Amino acid sequence: MSVKLKAKHLWMVLLLLPISLACKGIDWNKLQEDLERENRTLAPVYMNRNIPNEAHNKMGEFIPDGISTFAMHPDGGWVIVSKKGRKFARNIPEECNKEIDNYLAQGHEIRCVAFPPEGGNCWVIVTDRNIFARNIPQEAFDTLIDWQKQGEEIRCIAFPFKRSTTNSWVIVADGRVSARNIDDECFQLMRNLLQSPTPNQGPSRPIHHVAFEPGGGWAILAEDYYFARNIDNDAFAQLGTFFNEKRENSLLVFDPDGTGWSVVANEQFTTRLLDDEIEQFEANVGGQSIWNRMAAANVPGVSVAVVVNNQLAWSTGYGHLAADKEDATHPESLFQAASISKVVTAIGIYRLIDDQSISLGANILNNLSVQIPARNCINPSTPLILQNVLQHQSTLMGRGSTFPLSRCANFRSGGGGYAGYDASASVPSLDQIIQGTGPTNSPPITRSMATPGNFRYSGDGYTLLQKLVEDLTSKPFAGWMKQEILTPTGMADSYFRMNLPSDYLTQGQLATGHDSQGNIISGRRRKYPEFAAAGLYTNSEDLAQMMIMLNQNGLAGSKRILTQTSRDNMVLNGIGVFTGNSSLTTQNGFYTHGGVNNGFKAIFVGFPTLGAGVAVMTNGDSQIAGLDTEIAQAVIQAYGW
């Protein structure tokens, strides 16, 4: 069970206030009255189920003050503290009880009391000025002390019930969260809520409470937002009731015996004039929430990263990396980038141009160590110009110019891409791919177009560029690209590889591909030895770093990756990346590229004059016309790019 509910933002008209004062027919007094009524002061309320009667009665006595904390001890005890410093406790550890009394006597505000599930003399008290704990995980205690020294306003600490280690906890401060060994989706949602649509600003949806249910469920509470998974249905419904009354769900507490719960709403939340860009995007992907759109498309996981002012402004993950596993999608999670690989390859080619290893107008047939045959109807002396290959305008076979292999005209549709290889299949070498021999599942690369200059999308062209890099550098393509392009650009978690380092699997950070019905594809991921055309593994944050470099005229920080001329040839002239896409609606010039591998789809869109961009990676072959493009469009619309 999950839900994302949002306030109804009724007052967007106020944004027009400076230009609307002269308009007639607007009752400004009534508008102000409506806004005041919408943001009226609400008295604190609570709802309990199956908690000790005495605790229920004390809560009723304290609720006019507001409840600062309510905690239930695994051994049957409990403690309630009101916002005005009234306190009552039963059967909690005596030292804990005395410390709470001492802090209240000194005028402290008790912000949180928490008991780990093992019970006994294990507890922690957080006040507005101090922290005191006994027998909680050392790392949690060290984090609390460290944050206190940094001046953090700590709001909540919580301990999961079901866990494989005692070092399992969440600490929430204003705009900051730290956690160990909790449900991965819970961590994912908390990270999302901490994002800000503008660099270096605090989140617009700061978390103030996290709760864990004995059965393994959890809930996250923010000002006008809540998200829960697998909690008691009545408790979930009560969160919704208070939310619909525009009350801020302040506390959610579960009885350790698994039968009781308590929901407290101390305050109202203020109706905001307008959602921020992250919330707008999440609510309007193809006219639906991103969650509903993912479900409709049978796409289990999505990763998004957004660049603003040439900085990584925010990055979020939604759903899971595989339909059969609990690993949540994070911005660091690796996906197959598919044809976005071509753009990174083009950056590598421009690096060789900048180093004067080759020129944009060169005939690459003179630089390749393999022969590329021409079909019988083509003059074999026709050059194969590097710029044409980068722009998919060469004589090489490509989409719509491939089959039958004996023709130079009247082709059947198809071609241009690669099918990949099953996880257990033998994989051909680069030369075998070019020659169409060995275990290769694609035809030999040939020159099939008599006249260059016509667009034919060609994966084969970029496979030849892979060979060109190796011939010019005398180094393997994957290693040279990692050393010269990926790492210097800031794409530290990107690889041209078929098999990734094992730690990505053990850490649950590698996406599985899914078909259009949401089923896991054979072997989870196909192998693409055609690295330059389709073999890049990367994540949305690394693609954001690539866009920042291209937006900043070829600079990654202080390091120059490309000269201004090479950068302009890519971003402004569309030589190595596309500068148009009929599926996107924007108000500004942009460069873009998408990618489709078996089980994966991705897209990025960069805005060089704005210093902006968005990258989207998904692990599904959605039947919806480009869920990745819909998500990118939703971000573009939210920012007005």
N, C-alpha and C positions, 0 to 999 in steps of 0.2 A: 504494500500500500504506500503510495507516495502522492504528493500533491504539491503544487506551488500556487499559492493564492496571492493575489495582489490587490492593493487598495484601488478603489475607483477614483481616478484623479479627475475631478469634475471642474477644476478651476483653471484650465489652461488658458481660458479667455483673459485672465489677468495678465498674461504675458503681453497682451496687446494694449495694456493700460496707457502707456505713454502716447500712443497714437490714436486713442479712442475717446479721449475726454470730450471731444467736440461732437461725438455721435449722439444722435437723439434716440429715444426709445429704450435706453438702458437705465434701469433703476439701480443706481450705485448703492443706495442705502440698503436695498433688499439684498444686493450681492454681498455686501459686507455682513449683513445679518446671517445670510446662508453660510458664509465661510466661518463665522464665529460659532454657529450652531454645529457645523461639521467638526470643528475643533473644540467642542465644548469640554468642560472638565468632567471627567467621570470618576466616580468613587471606586476604590479598589474592590475587587470581587474575587471569589474563589469557588471551586467545585472539587469535592472529594468523593472518592469511592473506596470503601473497605480499608480505611486507615483506622488506627485506634480512636475510640470515641473521645478520649481525653484530648488527643491531638486535634481532632476535628473541632471540639468545643473551644480550645485555646485559639485556634485559627480564627474562629468566629469572633472571639473577643479582641484579637489583635488586628483584624483586617482593616478597621478604620484608619489605623496608622500606615497601612501598607506592610507587606511581609518582606523583610530583607532576605531571610534565608529560612528554609525548611529542609531538614535532612533526616533521613531514617537510617538507623544503625542496623547492620545485618543481624545482630543478636536481639533485636526487638525494641531497641530504644529509639528515641527521636528528640529533636530540638527545634524550637521555633524562636526566631528573633524578629521583632518588628522594626520598622524603619525609625521609630522613635526610641529604640533601645530597650523595649520590654522583651523579656525572655522567659521561656519555660522549657524544661527538659525532663525526660524520663529515661533512666537506665542507659545513659551514655557513659563512656569512660570518665572517671572522676576528675582526672587531670584536665581533660578537655572541658568539662563543665566549669571547673574553677578558672581556667584561662579565659573562657568566654566572659565569665563574670568580671574578671580583672580588666579585660579590655573595655567592657561596657562602663565600668566604674571610672576608667580614665577618659571616657568620652569618645572611644573609637566607634566607627561604623562597622558593624559586622557584615561583610559582603558575601561571604561564603563559608559554610562548614560542610565538609565532605568526609565520608567514611569508605575506605576500600572494602571490597566484598568479602575479604577474609575475616573481617570482624576483629574482635579483641581490642587491644589498645592501639589501634591504627586510625589516625584521624589528622585533619588539617584544618586550620582556621586562617582565613584571609580577612584582614581588616583594611580600612583605608590608609593605615599607617604601618602595619606590621604583618608578619606571617609566623605561624607557630605550627609545628607538625610533629607527629610521632609515628615512626614505622611506615612511612609511605615510601614508594620507590625513590631511590636516591637521585636518579636523573630528574624526576619530577620536582623534588625539593630543590635541587640545584638550579633548575630553570626558574622556579618561583623566586628564589633569592636573587638570581642574576637580573631578572626583569624588575624586581623591586629596586635594585641599585640603579637601574636605568631609568627609573621614574615611571614605569608602566603602571597603568590603572588596571589591576587584575580584577576580573569580574567573576570568573567561575573556574573551578577545577572539578573534574568528574572522572569516575573510574568505571570502565565496563565490567559487567558481571561475567559474561562468557569470554574467556581469553585463554591463550596458550602460555602466557607468561605473566608474572606479577608486575612486570614493567609495562603496564598498559594504562594510559591516562590521556586526558585532554586538559590543557590550560588555555583559557580565553582571556585576553586583555583587550583594551580599546584598539581595534584595528590590527590585532595580532593573535595568532593561534599557534600552539605547539602541541604535538601529539605523538604518541608511541603506541604501536600495535593495536590500533583500533580498526573498525570496519573501513575498508578502503573507500567506499562510496561516501561514507560520512566525512572522511578527510577531504575527498574531492569537493563536496558541497561547501565545506567550510572555506576551502581555498577560493572557490568561486566568489563567495560572499565578501572576501577580503579585497577583491579587485576594485580598482577605481578607473573610470573612463578617461581620466586625465593623468598623465605621469606625475608621480611624486605627491599625490593627494591621498587622503584617507578614504576608506571605503564609505559608500553611501548607505550600505546595509551592514553596519557593524554587528557582530554576533555578541549577545550578552548571556546566553545560557545554552548548555548542552546537557542532555539527559540520556541515560542508558537504561533499558528495560531488562529485567532478569532473563527474559527469553531470547535476548540478543538484539532486540530492536533499539532504535535510537531516534532522537529528535534534536533539531537545531532551531533555536528561537532568536530572531532579530527584531528590530523595531516594528516593521510592517511586513514581516516575512516569516514563514516557518516551513520546515520540511521534515517529514518523519518517514521512517521505514520500519514496518513490522511491529508497531506498537499497538496497545489495546485500542480496539475500535472506538469505545466510548471516550477514551482519553483524546484520541485524535479528533473525534467529533466536537469535543468541548473546546479544543484549540480553535476549531473553525467557528464555533459559536462566538467566542470572545473576539476573534478576528473580525467577523462580520459586524460586530458591534463597535468596531474600530478601537478595541482595547488591545494594548500591548501585552502579549503573553510573556509574563516575566519569569515564571518558574514552572517547571514540570518535574515532579518527583514521583518515583515508583517505589512501592513497598518491596523490600528485598524478597518477600515470600511470593511475589509474582501475582498477587491478587488485587492490590490496591494502588491508587495513584492520586495525585493532587495537582490541580492546575490553578495558578494564581496570576491574575492580571492586575498589576498595581496602577497602571497608568493607561491613558489613551495614546494612540499614535497620531501624529499630526498629518493631516491630508496634505501631501506635497503637490506643488503646482504641476510638476512634470517628472516622469521617470528619467533617470539618467540613461545614457546611451546603451549601457550593458543591459539594463532591464528592458528597454525598448526592443533591442535585438532579440532577447530571449522570448519576448511575448509575440513577435511578429515575423516568424519565418514562414513565408508562403501563406500568411494570414492566420497562422496557428502558433502555439508555443513551440519552442524547439523540441520539447519532450514529445508532444503529440506528433510533430512532423517526423521525428526520428522513428516513432512507433509505426506511423503510416508507411514509411519508406523501408521498414524492416532493417534499419541501420542501428547496430548495437552501440557504437561509440563514435564520438565526434570530439575533435580538438580544435580550438580556435585561438589565434594570437592576433593582436591588433597593435599597429604602430601609430603613434601620434607624436608630432613634433620630433620625428626621427628618433624616438625612443620606444622601447617595448612598453606600451601603456598597460595592457592587461592580457592575460591568457587564461583560458578556462577549459575544462573538460566535462563531457557529458556522457553518461552511460558507461558501458564496459568494453574492455578490449576483446572479449570473446563471449559468445552467448552462453557458454557452459562453464564460465569461471567468474569469480567475484572480483577480479582485478579491475579497478575503475580506470577510466581514461583520464590521463593527466596531460598537461601541455608538454611534458618531457617524454611522453610515451612515443615510441617509434612506430611509424606507419611506412608502407611503401608509397613513395612519392610518384611512382609511375612516370609519365612523360614530363613532369616537372624536372626530372633528371636532365632533360635536354637543355634547360636554361642554365643549370649549374655547369654542364659541359661547355656551353657557349662561353661562360665566364672563363673557363680554363683555356679555351681557344683564343680568346682575346688576350689572355695573359701571355700566350706564346707570340701573338701579334705584337704586343707591347715590348716583348723581349727581342723582337725582330727575328724570331725563328721562322716566321712565315708572314705573308701579307694577305690582306682580305681579298685581294684580286688574284691570288695565286691559283694555278692549276694544280690541285692536290694530287693528281695522278703522278706528278713528278716527285712527290714526297713519300708516297706509299710504297711499302715493301711487297705489296700484293698487287696482282693484276685485276682490274675490274672490267670484265668483258662488256662489249657493246653488242646489242642485238643486231641481226643481219641488216636491218634497214637503217642503221645509224652509222654515220661516218666515225670510225674509231679514233680519228684525230681530234674530235670535238672535245674541248677542254672541260674539266670538272672544276668550276670556280668555287673557292671556299665560301664567298659571300652567298652564292646561290644555294649551296648546301645548307648553310645556317638558316636561310629563309625558306627552305623547302621548295626551291624553284630551279633545281638542277635537273640534269638529264637522268638522274637516278630513279629507279622504280619507287613508287609511293602509292598512296591511297588513290585508287582509280586509274592507276597506270601499271598494274602488276600482272594480272592474269588475263588470258593465257600467257605463259612465259615466252612464247615465240612471237608475240605481236608487238607492234609499235603504235597501234591505234585500235579503236573499237574494243577497249578493254571491258571486262566485267567489273562490277563494283567490288570493293574490298581492298585489302592490302594496307600497307603503311605502318602497321604495328607488329607486336610480338605476342605470342600466346603464353610464353613462359613454360617452365618445366615442372612437373610434379616433384614433390619433395624427395621422393625415392628414385627419381629418374636420373640416368646419366646425363651429364651436361656437356655440350660441345665447347671446344676452345674458340677463341675469337676468330682465328683463321678458318676453322671449320664453319662457323656461322657465316662468314663472308663468302665462302666457297660452296656452302650448302651441302657439306659432307658430314660423315660420322653420324652422331645421334641428333643432328640438327633437325628441328621441326619447321624451319622456314626455308624458302627457296634461296638459291644463290643470289647474291647482290649483283645486279646488272644495270647497265645504262639502257633505259627503255624509252626515253623521250627524246625525239630527234632534235627538238629546239628547247633550249633552256628559257626560263622566264615565266613559265606557267606554274601556279601553285599546286603542288602535289605533296601532301603531308607524308613525310618519309622517315620512318624509324631507321631504315637502312642507311640514310645519309648520316645520321648521328652515330651509327655503328662504325661507319668509316672514319668519323671524327675520333672515335675511341682509338681506332688503329693509328690515326694520324698523330695523336698525342704520344702514343707509345713509340712510334717511329722517330718523332722529333726529339723526344726526351731520353730515349733508351731506357725508360723505366716503365713498370706496370702502371696502367691507367689509374687504378684504384689508389695505389700508394702515392702517386704524384699528385692526384687531385686532393687527397687528404692533407698532404704536406703543404701544397702551394695555394690551395683555394679554400677548402672547407675550414681547416683550423684557423688560418689567418682572418677569415671572414667572421669568425665567431660561431661557426656551425660545428661545435665540438662533438655533438652527439649524432653526426651525420656520417654515413658510410656508403661507399659503393661496394657492396658485398652481397653474397648470396646467403651466407651463414654469419649471423652476428655474434659478438662476444657473449659467452654463456651468462654473464651477469644480468643481461637484459631479460633473459628468461627467468632466472632465479628471483629477480626483483619484480617480476610481473609488469614489465614496461614495454612489451612487444605485442602489437596488435595482431589479431587473427582476421583473415579475410572471410567475408560472408557473401552468399549469393543474393539474388533479388528477393528471395523468400526469407532471408535471415538465417539460412543454414550455413554452417561452417564448411568452407570449401575443402576439397581433398588435400590433406597434408597441412592444412591451416594457411600456408603461404606458398605460392609458386615461386620458382627460382628464375631469375632473369639475368643470365650472363651478359646480356646486351646492356651493360652498365650505363653507357652514355645515353641510351635512348629510354631506358625504363628501370634501371637497377638501383636507384638511390633509396636508402632508408634514411628518414629524417623525421623531425617533429615540427610542429607549428611554430615554436619559438625560434628554432634555427632558421626557418624560412623567413621569419620576421627579421632576423639579423641580415639575411641576404638582401631583403628589400631596403633596410636601412643603409647598407653599403651602396646599393644602386641609387637610392635617393640622394645620398651624400657624395655624388659625383665620383664614385669609385673608392671612397675612403671607408675603412673599418676602424673607427677610432682615429688614431694618428697614422695607421698603416695604410699605404696605398695598395689596393688590390688591382685596380684598373686605371689607366689614364683617362683623362676627361674625354678624349676622342673616342676611345673604346666604349666607355660608359654611355656616351651620347648615341653611338651607333646602335647600342642595344635598346636603351630606354626611349629614345626619341625617334630613331629611324626604324625600329622593329627588326633589327638584324640579329636574331638569336632569341627573341621573345616577341610575343604578339602585342600590338598596340591598339587592339580593338576586340570587341566581343559582343555580338548582337544579343547575348543573353543578359548583359549587364546594362543597367541604366545609371548613368552618373552625370555630374555637372562639370567634371574636370577630366583632363587628359590622364590616361593611365596606361600601364603595361601589365600583362597578365599571361598566365599559362595554366592549363589544367592538366590533370593526369588521370588515366584509367588503366589500372591493372586488374587482373582477375581477383575480385573481392575487395578492391580498394578504389576510392575516388578522392581527388584532392584538387584544390585551386588556390592560387594567390593572386591578389590584385594590388598593385602599387601605384601611388599617386606622387610623382616626383616633385611637382610644384607645391604640394601640400606637406611633404614630409610625412606621408601617411601610407597605410596599407593594411591588408587583412589576409591571413592565411588560414585555410580550413583543410583538415584532413579527416577522412571518414573510413570506416572499415566495412563498407557494404556496397553492393552493386544495386543501388536503389533504382526502382522502376520509376519513381518520381523523377521528373525531368531535371536531374542535377540537384540533388539535395545540397551538395557542397556549394554550388553556385547560388542557390536560394539563401543559404546561410551568409555567404559573402555579400549578397545583395541586401540582406537585412541589416548587416553592419553598416554598409555604405549609406543606406537610407537613414539609419539612426543618427549618423554623423552629418548627413547632408553633403556628402562628398560628390 
